[in-house]
Amino acid sequence: MRSARVVIWQRIAEVLAAEIGSGGFEPGARLPTETALAERFGVNRHTLRQAIGALSTAGLVSVQHGRGTFVRPAPLVEYPIGPRTRFSEILSRQSMMADGELLAARESSATVEVAEALGLPEGTPVVVLEILRRADGLPVSIVTSHLPAARFRGIDAAFRETNSITAALLTFGVADYTRRSTRIWTRMPTPEEAVLLRQRADVPVLVKESVNQDELGQAIEFGVSRAAGQRVQVLVAS
């Protein structure tokens, strides 16, 4: 029975998290009462409280005794554009905790766009990493990172160990790197992007293409980031 109860409250938490992420409950909105939610899901209030506790731990809601449970406003990440951009450092300066999850890794042939960005012949093998980045546990961006396979084959394992592209590059001898170029625009998210970013499908994502280079000026990474439009603002220093 205990196992069944755990599955039930986890499922309730997943349903409510999806509704919050899709805009079913706006930031600052109060959730229905415990009694109403318990009736909706056909569970007792103890099971419902376990689900709400999980949402609170994840930073999605705030439980205010005597007032109710409220959806937390999404943290706004200020992302500066400059020669040195490190996701963990950017969040640390804003008193946020950075986290990265490797969603997928594969080896592919460089397309015309990727080859041009990295200064490689078209069709050259590249390692492709799909990374979900979070701030204080909330998804803020999905990054597709392309790196020359001849130099960085196996970097996916290094990323799994370190949870950081900067630390993973260091294991391959890249002590420092800088931003060569950045291009930014907006578009509507794909259904998969909306789910991963926990945002509504009718809210644009901020797309950022960038090329990073090592200390010798050699291009080492071509990245395409899709950021939650309501959670990230770009800062361009003059």
Contacts in CASP RR format, 6 or more apart in sequence:
PFRMAT RR
TARGET T0000
AUTHOR 0000-0000-0000
METHOD contacts of the structure
MODEL  1
MRSARVVIWQRIAEVLAAEIGSGGFEPGARLPTETALAERFGVNRHTLRQ
AIGALSTAGLVSVQHGRGTFVRPAPLVEYPIGPRTRFSEILSRQSMMADG
ELLAARESSATVEVAEALGLPEGTPVVVLEILRRADGLPVSIVTSHLPAA
RFRGIDAAFRETNSITAALLTFGVADYTRRSTRIWTRMPTPEEAVLLRQR
ADVPVLVKESVNQDELGQAIEFGVSRAAGQRVQVLVAS
5 47 0 8 1.000
5 50 0 8 1.000
6 50 0 8 1.000
8 41 0 8 1.000
8 43 0 8 1.000
8 47 0 8 1.000
9 43 0 8 1.000
9 47 0 8 1.000
9 48 0 8 1.000
9 50 0 8 1.000
9 51 0 8 1.000
9 54 0 8 1.000
10 51 0 8 1.000
10 54 0 8 1.000
12 37 0 8 1.000
12 41 0 8 1.000
12 43 0 8 1.000
12 47 0 8 1.000
12 48 0 8 1.000
12 51 0 8 1.000
13 50 0 8 1.000
13 51 0 8 1.000
13 52 0 8 1.000
13 53 0 8 1.000
13 54 0 8 1.000
13 55 0 8 1.000
13 58 0 8 1.000
15 41 0 8 1.000
16 25 0 8 1.000
16 31 0 8 1.000
16 37 0 8 1.000
16 51 0 8 1.000
16 55 0 8 1.000
16 60 0 8 1.000
17 55 0 8 1.000
17 58 0 8 1.000
17 60 0 8 1.000
17 198 0 8 1.000
18 195 0 8 1.000
18 198 0 8 1.000
19 25 0 8 1.000
20 55 0 8 1.000
20 60 0 8 1.000
20 61 0 8 1.000
20 71 0 8 1.000
20 198 0 8 1.000
21 198 0 8 1.000
21 199 0 8 1.000
21 200 0 8 1.000
22 194 0 8 1.000
22 198 0 8 1.000
22 199 0 8 1.000
22 200 0 8 1.000
22 201 0 8 1.000
23 199 0 8 1.000
23 200 0 8 1.000
25 31 0 8 1.000
25 71 0 8 1.000
26 71 0 8 1.000
27 71 0 8 1.000
27 72 0 8 1.000
27 73 0 8 1.000
27 74 0 8 1.000
28 70 0 8 1.000
28 71 0 8 1.000
28 72 0 8 1.000
28 73 0 8 1.000
29 70 0 8 1.000
29 71 0 8 1.000
30 67 0 8 1.000
30 68 0 8 1.000
30 69 0 8 1.000
30 70 0 8 1.000
30 71 0 8 1.000
31 37 0 8 1.000
31 52 0 8 1.000
31 61 0 8 1.000
31 68 0 8 1.000
31 69 0 8 1.000
31 70 0 8 1.000
31 71 0 8 1.000
32 40 0 8 1.000
33 68 0 8 1.000
34 45 0 8 1.000
34 48 0 8 1.000
34 49 0 8 1.000
34 52 0 8 1.000
35 45 0 8 1.000
37 48 0 8 1.000
37 52 0 8 1.000
38 44 0 8 1.000
38 45 0 8 1.000
38 47 0 8 1.000
38 48 0 8 1.000
41 48 0 8 1.000
52 61 0 8 1.000
52 63 0 8 1.000
52 69 0 8 1.000
53 63 0 8 1.000
55 61 0 8 1.000
55 69 0 8 1.000
56 62 0 8 1.000
56 63 0 8 1.000
56 69 0 8 1.000
58 137 0 8 1.000
59 72 0 8 1.000
59 136 0 8 1.000
59 137 0 8 1.000
59 138 0 8 1.000
60 71 0 8 1.000
60 72 0 8 1.000
60 138 0 8 1.000
61 69 0 8 1.000
61 70 0 8 1.000
61 71 0 8 1.000
61 72 0 8 1.000
62 69 0 8 1.000
62 70 0 8 1.000
62 72 0 8 1.000
63 69 0 8 1.000
64 70 0 8 1.000
74 138 0 8 1.000
74 228 0 8 1.000
74 230 0 8 1.000
74 231 0 8 1.000
75 96 0 8 1.000
75 135 0 8 1.000
75 136 0 8 1.000
75 138 0 8 1.000
75 231 0 8 1.000
76 231 0 8 1.000
76 232 0 8 1.000
76 233 0 8 1.000
77 90 0 8 1.000
77 91 0 8 1.000
77 94 0 8 1.000
77 96 0 8 1.000
77 135 0 8 1.000
77 140 0 8 1.000
77 231 0 8 1.000
77 232 0 8 1.000
77 233 0 8 1.000
78 90 0 8 1.000
78 94 0 8 1.000
78 233 0 8 1.000
78 235 0 8 1.000
79 85 0 8 1.000
79 90 0 8 1.000
79 227 0 8 1.000
79 232 0 8 1.000
79 233 0 8 1.000
79 234 0 8 1.000
79 235 0 8 1.000
80 90 0 8 1.000
80 234 0 8 1.000
80 235 0 8 1.000
80 236 0 8 1.000
80 237 0 8 1.000
81 179 0 8 1.000
81 182 0 8 1.000
81 184 0 8 1.000
81 234 0 8 1.000
81 235 0 8 1.000
81 236 0 8 1.000
81 237 0 8 1.000
82 179 0 8 1.000
82 182 0 8 1.000
82 237 0 8 1.000
83 178 0 8 1.000
83 179 0 8 1.000
84 178 0 8 1.000
84 179 0 8 1.000
85 179 0 8 1.000
85 210 0 8 1.000
86 166 0 8 1.000
87 98 0 8 1.000
87 133 0 8 1.000
87 164 0 8 1.000
87 165 0 8 1.000
88 98 0 8 1.000
88 164 0 8 1.000
88 166 0 8 1.000
90 98 0 8 1.000
91 97 0 8 1.000
91 98 0 8 1.000
91 135 0 8 1.000
92 98 0 8 1.000
96 135 0 8 1.000
96 136 0 8 1.000
97 135 0 8 1.000
97 136 0 8 1.000
97 137 0 8 1.000
98 133 0 8 1.000
98 134 0 8 1.000
98 135 0 8 1.000
99 133 0 8 1.000
99 134 0 8 1.000
99 135 0 8 1.000
99 137 0 8 1.000
99 163 0 8 1.000
100 131 0 8 1.000
100 132 0 8 1.000
100 133 0 8 1.000
100 134 0 8 1.000
100 163 0 8 1.000
100 164 0 8 1.000
101 131 0 8 1.000
101 132 0 8 1.000
101 134 0 8 1.000
101 163 0 8 1.000
102 129 0 8 1.000
102 130 0 8 1.000
102 131 0 8 1.000
102 156 0 8 1.000
102 159 0 8 1.000
102 160 0 8 1.000
103 130 0 8 1.000
103 131 0 8 1.000
103 132 0 8 1.000
103 142 0 8 1.000
103 196 0 8 1.000
104 129 0 8 1.000
104 130 0 8 1.000
105 127 0 8 1.000
105 128 0 8 1.000
105 129 0 8 1.000
105 130 0 8 1.000
105 156 0 8 1.000
105 159 0 8 1.000
106 127 0 8 1.000
106 128 0 8 1.000
107 125 0 8 1.000
107 126 0 8 1.000
107 127 0 8 1.000
107 128 0 8 1.000
107 149 0 8 1.000
107 153 0 8 1.000
108 125 0 8 1.000
108 126 0 8 1.000
108 128 0 8 1.000
109 122 0 8 1.000
109 123 0 8 1.000
109 124 0 8 1.000
109 125 0 8 1.000
109 126 0 8 1.000
110 118 0 8 1.000
110 120 0 8 1.000
110 121 0 8 1.000
110 122 0 8 1.000
110 123 0 8 1.000
110 124 0 8 1.000
110 125 0 8 1.000
110 126 0 8 1.000
110 146 0 8 1.000
111 122 0 8 1.000
111 123 0 8 1.000
112 122 0 8 1.000
114 120 0 8 1.000
114 126 0 8 1.000
114 146 0 8 1.000
114 222 0 8 1.000
115 121 0 8 1.000
115 122 0 8 1.000
115 123 0 8 1.000
115 124 0 8 1.000
117 146 0 8 1.000
117 209 0 8 1.000
117 211 0 8 1.000
117 219 0 8 1.000
117 222 0 8 1.000
118 124 0 8 1.000
118 126 0 8 1.000
118 146 0 8 1.000
118 148 0 8 1.000
118 211 0 8 1.000
118 219 0 8 1.000
118 220 0 8 1.000
118 221 0 8 1.000
118 222 0 8 1.000
119 219 0 8 1.000
120 126 0 8 1.000
120 148 0 8 1.000
124 148 0 8 1.000
124 149 0 8 1.000
124 150 0 8 1.000
125 148 0 8 1.000
125 149 0 8 1.000
125 150 0 8 1.000
126 146 0 8 1.000
126 147 0 8 1.000
126 148 0 8 1.000
126 149 0 8 1.000
127 146 0 8 1.000
127 147 0 8 1.000
127 148 0 8 1.000
127 149 0 8 1.000
127 152 0 8 1.000
127 153 0 8 1.000
127 154 0 8 1.000
127 155 0 8 1.000
127 156 0 8 1.000
128 144 0 8 1.000
128 145 0 8 1.000
128 146 0 8 1.000
129 143 0 8 1.000
129 144 0 8 1.000
129 145 0 8 1.000
129 147 0 8 1.000
129 155 0 8 1.000
129 156 0 8 1.000
129 159 0 8 1.000
129 165 0 8 1.000
130 142 0 8 1.000
130 143 0 8 1.000
130 144 0 8 1.000
130 145 0 8 1.000
131 142 0 8 1.000
131 143 0 8 1.000
131 144 0 8 1.000
131 145 0 8 1.000
131 159 0 8 1.000
131 165 0 8 1.000
132 139 0 8 1.000
132 141 0 8 1.000
132 142 0 8 1.000
132 143 0 8 1.000
132 196 0 8 1.000
133 139 0 8 1.000
133 140 0 8 1.000
133 141 0 8 1.000
133 142 0 8 1.000
133 143 0 8 1.000
134 140 0 8 1.000
135 231 0 8 1.000
138 198 0 8 1.000
138 231 0 8 1.000
139 196 0 8 1.000
139 197 0 8 1.000
139 198 0 8 1.000
139 228 0 8 1.000
140 197 0 8 1.000
140 227 0 8 1.000
140 228 0 8 1.000
140 231 0 8 1.000
140 232 0 8 1.000
141 197 0 8 1.000
141 225 0 8 1.000
141 226 0 8 1.000
141 227 0 8 1.000
141 228 0 8 1.000
141 232 0 8 1.000
142 193 0 8 1.000
142 196 0 8 1.000
142 197 0 8 1.000
142 225 0 8 1.000
142 226 0 8 1.000
143 223 0 8 1.000
143 224 0 8 1.000
143 225 0 8 1.000
143 226 0 8 1.000
144 223 0 8 1.000
144 224 0 8 1.000
144 225 0 8 1.000
145 165 0 8 1.000
145 221 0 8 1.000
145 222 0 8 1.000
145 223 0 8 1.000
146 221 0 8 1.000
146 222 0 8 1.000
146 223 0 8 1.000
147 155 0 8 1.000
147 220 0 8 1.000
147 221 0 8 1.000
147 222 0 8 1.000
148 220 0 8 1.000
151 172 0 8 1.000
151 220 0 8 1.000
152 169 0 8 1.000
152 172 0 8 1.000
152 220 0 8 1.000
155 168 0 8 1.000
155 169 0 8 1.000
155 171 0 8 1.000
155 172 0 8 1.000
158 167 0 8 1.000
158 168 0 8 1.000
158 171 0 8 1.000
158 172 0 8 1.000
159 165 0 8 1.000
159 168 0 8 1.000
161 168 0 8 1.000
162 168 0 8 1.000
162 171 0 8 1.000
165 221 0 8 1.000
166 177 0 8 1.000
169 177 0 8 1.000
169 220 0 8 1.000
169 221 0 8 1.000
174 214 0 8 1.000
174 215 0 8 1.000
174 220 0 8 1.000
175 215 0 8 1.000
176 214 0 8 1.000
176 215 0 8 1.000
177 212 0 8 1.000
177 213 0 8 1.000
177 214 0 8 1.000
177 215 0 8 1.000
177 220 0 8 1.000
177 221 0 8 1.000
178 212 0 8 1.000
178 213 0 8 1.000
179 210 0 8 1.000
179 211 0 8 1.000
179 212 0 8 1.000
179 213 0 8 1.000
180 210 0 8 1.000
180 211 0 8 1.000
180 212 0 8 1.000
180 213 0 8 1.000
180 217 0 8 1.000
180 219 0 8 1.000
181 210 0 8 1.000
181 211 0 8 1.000
182 208 0 8 1.000
182 209 0 8 1.000
182 210 0 8 1.000
183 208 0 8 1.000
183 209 0 8 1.000
183 210 0 8 1.000
184 206 0 8 1.000
184 207 0 8 1.000
184 208 0 8 1.000
184 209 0 8 1.000
184 234 0 8 1.000
185 207 0 8 1.000
186 204 0 8 1.000
186 205 0 8 1.000
186 206 0 8 1.000
186 207 0 8 1.000
186 229 0 8 1.000
187 204 0 8 1.000
187 205 0 8 1.000
187 207 0 8 1.000
188 201 0 8 1.000
188 202 0 8 1.000
188 204 0 8 1.000
188 205 0 8 1.000
189 197 0 8 1.000
189 199 0 8 1.000
189 201 0 8 1.000
189 203 0 8 1.000
189 204 0 8 1.000
189 205 0 8 1.000
189 226 0 8 1.000
191 201 0 8 1.000
193 205 0 8 1.000
193 226 0 8 1.000
194 200 0 8 1.000
194 201 0 8 1.000
194 203 0 8 1.000
197 205 0 8 1.000
197 226 0 8 1.000
197 227 0 8 1.000
197 228 0 8 1.000
198 228 0 8 1.000
199 205 0 8 1.000
199 228 0 8 1.000
199 229 0 8 1.000
199 230 0 8 1.000
199 231 0 8 1.000
203 228 0 8 1.000
203 229 0 8 1.000
203 230 0 8 1.000
204 229 0 8 1.000
205 226 0 8 1.000
205 227 0 8 1.000
205 228 0 8 1.000
205 229 0 8 1.000
206 225 0 8 1.000
206 226 0 8 1.000
206 227 0 8 1.000
206 228 0 8 1.000
206 229 0 8 1.000
206 232 0 8 1.000
206 234 0 8 1.000
207 224 0 8 1.000
207 225 0 8 1.000
207 226 0 8 1.000
207 227 0 8 1.000
208 224 0 8 1.000
208 225 0 8 1.000
208 227 0 8 1.000
208 234 0 8 1.000
209 222 0 8 1.000
209 223 0 8 1.000
209 224 0 8 1.000
209 225 0 8 1.000
210 221 0 8 1.000
210 222 0 8 1.000
210 223 0 8 1.000
210 225 0 8 1.000
211 219 0 8 1.000
211 221 0 8 1.000
211 222 0 8 1.000
211 223 0 8 1.000
212 219 0 8 1.000
212 220 0 8 1.000
212 221 0 8 1.000
212 223 0 8 1.000
213 219 0 8 1.000
213 220 0 8 1.000
214 220 0 8 1.000
END
